[in-house]
Amino acid sequence: MGFLNKVKDMVQKDAEKGVDLGKKGIEKGTELGVKGFQGAKESARKGYEKAMKE
């Protein structure tokens, strides 16, 4: 049974690492999405202001 416990522990640690990496990926993706949205919003505002001047 010692071998099975080692395998179980290894799989559990790998699963935890995978979950942590997944969380980090989601956080980074959200951060980049927000930055992209803010950039698009700023560009739209500048375009609107330019159009209003013309």
C-alpha positions in Angstrom: 0.0 0.0 0.0 3.0 2.3 0.4 3.3 2.6 -3.4 -0.3 3.5 -3.8 -0.1 6.2 -1.1 3.0 7.7 -2.9 1.1 7.8 -6.2 -2.0 9.3 -4.5 0.1 12.0 -2.9 1.9 12.8 -6.1 -1.3 13.1 -8.0 -2.9 15.3 -5.3 0.1 17.6 -5.4 0.0 17.8 -9.2 -3.7 18.5 -9.1 -3.1 21.3 -6.6 -0.4 22.8 -8.8 -2.7 22.6 -11.8 -5.5 24.4 -9.9 -3.1 27.1 -8.7 -1.8 27.6 -12.3 -5.4 27.8 -13.5 -6.3 30.4 -11.0 -3.2 32.5 -11.9 -4.2 32.2 -15.6 -7.7 33.3 -15.0 -6.5 36.3 -12.9 -4.0 37.3 -15.6 -6.6 36.9 -18.3 -9.0 39.1 -16.4 -6.3 41.7 -15.8 -5.5 41.8 -19.5 -9.1 41.9 -20.5 -9.7 44.9 -18.2 -6.7 46.7 -19.6 -7.9 46.0 -23.1 -11.4 47.3 -22.3 -10.0 50.4 -20.7 -7.9 51.0 -23.8 -10.8 50.6 -26.1 -13.0 52.9 -24.0 -10.3 55.6 -24.1 -9.8 55.2 -27.8 -13.6 55.5 -28.4 -13.7 58.6 -26.2 -10.8 60.2 -28.1 -12.5 59.4 -31.4 -15.8 60.9 -30.2 -14.1 64.1 -29.1 -12.2 64.4 -32.4 -15.4 63.8 -34.3 -17.2 66.5 -32.3 -14.5 69.1 -33.1 -14.8 68.5 -36.8 
